[in-house]
Amino acid sequence: MMPPDQVAWRRAMGEAAALPADDSQRLRMQAEIAGLGPWAEAEWLALLEEGERWRLELGRVTQPDGLEDRLLRIAEGPRGIGLPRILGTRRLAWMAAAALLVAVSAWFALGGARAPEDGRHPANLQAIALLAMNDHLDTHTLEVKGEVPGEVASGLRDRIPFEIEFPEFEGGLRLEGGRRCTLGSHPVCFSTWRKGDVRFTLIQLRLADFDLPPGLPRTIVTPKGAAAGRRPLDVLVWSKGEFGWALVGDDSSALVAIRPWGR
């Protein structure tokens, strides 16, 4: 568990990272980061990268008119009660609204709650596949590097609010490291793997956050719609216990031979 002072600093860094680059509060925080030690520098860089990733995602999707303002009002709640009360400021509420905006925009791009075009996969599974594919294409930075799953999981323990479980793959995948990430507004574990020259991204998530069923067998999902691009990558999705995983690689054909836990 993180010491109370680290929890407070992490909350303050999250607020400052959401501000414009020339904001005085953000500049003061940047000046104090070096004195807090390596953990703070790594956290600050991760927060800045995550903020830029949201800006890229927001520029990629097509949003209904006025959606961002409506989501911000939802995040703020009636009479200022809601996320700002929990998170501390309107700026953090905007971050939550931006995260929600990405997820909702992806949902609209996939046709909302309607079944996808192929009729085989529910829309929430399609949305997970789309967001996992975008993370694979856009994000490569790792907070903890290493090939030993237990050591990488231990290094990420204070950053991710659930138990990290790296699958034992049949298929020769080698772990390179991991970091905290988000899909929509939910925390997930992002990790990078390789098989030869092919890079893979594995996302671990909580089933309850995405309304996925337990015991979901290995399912290959191809993201649909304009948001998926002209040549979408296949995503392997499955669940076990309270967690689900999404695996996507540069070479979609390699997914067929990969077996998590020998399944």
N, C-alpha and C positions, 0 to 999 in steps of 0.2 A: 504494500500500500504506500502511496506517495506521502511524504511528510506534509503537514498542513501548509508550510510556507511555499512548497513547490506547487500545491494545488492553487493557492492564491496567485502566485506568479503566472501559472499557466492560464488562469482565467484572465488576468490582466493582459497577457500577451495576445490571447485570442481576440480581445476587444481592440487592442492597438493595431493588430494585423489587418483588421477590417477597414481601417481608416485610409484616406488618401495618403500617398507617399510623402507629401509635404506637410501633413498635419503635425502640429507641435507635440501632441500626445504620443504619436507614433515615433517621432524623432527622439523624444525623451526615452522611450522604451528601447529603441535601438542603441542608445548610448549606454544603457544599463545592462544590456544582454551579456556583454563580454565579462562583466564582473560576476555573473551568476554561474558560470561554468559551462562545460561542454553540453550538458543535458539541455540547457536553455538555448544555446545556439542551434542545436539540432531541432528543437521544438519550434523555434522562431522560423527557421528556414522551411520546415514542413508546413507551417501555417501560411507563410507567404505563397508557397507553391500551390497549396490547396485553394487559396483565394484566386490565384491566377487561373487555376483549372476551372473554377466555377465561372469566371468571366469568359473563358473560351467556350465552355458548354452553353452558356446563355447566348453567345453569339451564333452558335451552331443550330439551335432549334428554332422553330417557328412558333411564336406565342400568340394566343388570342389577344386582341386589343384589351388593354387594361388589366391583364392577368397579374402582372407584377404588383400593381398597386393593391389589388384585391387580396393577394396573398400576404402582403405586408400588413394590411389591416387585420387579417386573421391572426398573423403572428403577434401583433400588438395586443389584440383582444379588446373587449369593451372597456372603456374608461381607463385605458392604459394597463389593464390587468391581463396577464398572460405571459408570453415568453420574456418580455423585458423584465418582469418581476422576478422570473426565475433566473434569467441570464444576466440581468444587471443593467442593460442599456438598449436603446432603440437600434443602435448599430448592430448588436448581436442578433436582435430580432430580424434585421435585414439579412444577415448571413443565413439564418434559418429559413427565411422566406425564399432566398435565392436557391438554397438547396432544394426546397420543396418545389420551386418553380421548374428546376431541371427535371425532377421526377415527373411532375404533372405534364410538362411539355412533351416528354418522351411518351407518356401515356396517351396524350392527344395524337401524337404522330403515329401511334400504333392503332388508332381507332378507338380509344377509350376502352370501355368495358366490353366492347364487342369482340367476338372471336377473331383471331388473325386470319389472313387470307387463306392459309392452308387448312384452317379448321382443326389443327391437331393440338396446339398449345394455347393455354389460357394467356390472357393479356399480361398478367403479372410476370409470368415466366418469360414472355417476350421482352418486357421492360428490363428485367434483370439481365437478360442476354445482351440487350442493346447497351446498357450502361457498363457492363463488364467489358464488352468489345471496345467501347470508347476509352475506358481506363487503360486497356492494353495498348491501344494506339497512341495515347497521349502521355502516359506517365511511366517513368523509368527509375526515378530516384528511390533509393532504399535507405531506411533509417538504421536497420540492423543487417549487416552482411554476414553470410556464413553458409556452409553446406550442411551443418548438423541441425536437424529440425528442432531438437530440444533446446539448443543454445539460442537459436533465433527466436523461438517462442518465449524463452525466458527474457530476452532482451526487449521484447515488445509488451511484456506483461503489464507494465504501468501505463501503457498508451491505449490499450484495447480493453473494453469493459466486459470481456467474456473469455472463457478458456480457449486457447488457440489449439487446434488439432490439425496437424499437417498429415494428409493421407500418405500411406505407403503405396507408391505407384508401381504397378507392373508396366514397364514400358521404358525404363531407363531415364526417367526425369531426374535432374540434379538441381537441388535447391541453391539459389544464389543469395536470398535474403528477403526481408519483408518490411512493411511499414503500416501505419494506421492510414486508413482511407475512408471514404464515405460513398455509399450509393444512395441517391436521393438525400434524405436527411439522417440516414442511419449509419453508425460506425461499422466498418467491416475490416477484415484483415486482408491486406494486399500482399502477395508474395510473387517473386519472379523465379522461374525454373527454366532449365535448358535441357534439350536433348540434341546433342551435336551442335549444329549451328542454328537450330530453331529455338526461339524464345517463347515461353509460355507465361501467362498471368493466371494465378489462382486467387479467387476471391472467396473468403469464408464469411458467411453471414448467419444471423439468427433467423430461424424459420418464422418466428412470431412477428418479426419486423416486416416481412414481405408476404405474409399469408401463404407460405408454401406448405404443402403437406409433408408429414414425416414419411420416411421410407420411399422417397421418390427414386425410382430406378434411374440408371444412367440414361440421360435423354439429350440428344443433340438438337439444339435450337438454332435456327438461322434467323437473325433479326430481320424484320420486315419493315417496309415503308421507306419514305424518303430520308428519314433520319439515319437509316442504316447505311446509306451510300449505295454506290453502284455494285460494289463487290464486297458484301458483308462477310465477316468471318464467322464460321460455325462456333458455337459455344456448348461445351459439355456441362450439363447441370445435373446434380443429384443431391440427395439429403440422407442423413443418418443421425438418429437421435434428435437433438434440438437444433442441429445446424444444417446448413446447406452450403454447397460449393459450386462455383462456376469456373470452368477452366477454358481458356481461349489461347490459341497459339498463332504464330505467323503462318503456319502450314496447317490448314484445317483437316487435311487428309490424315494427319498424324493422330488426331483425336480418337479415331476408330480403334486403334491398338492399345490405348491407355486404359488401365484398369485400376481404379482406386481401391485399396485394401483387397486386391485380387478379385473384385467383383466383376 
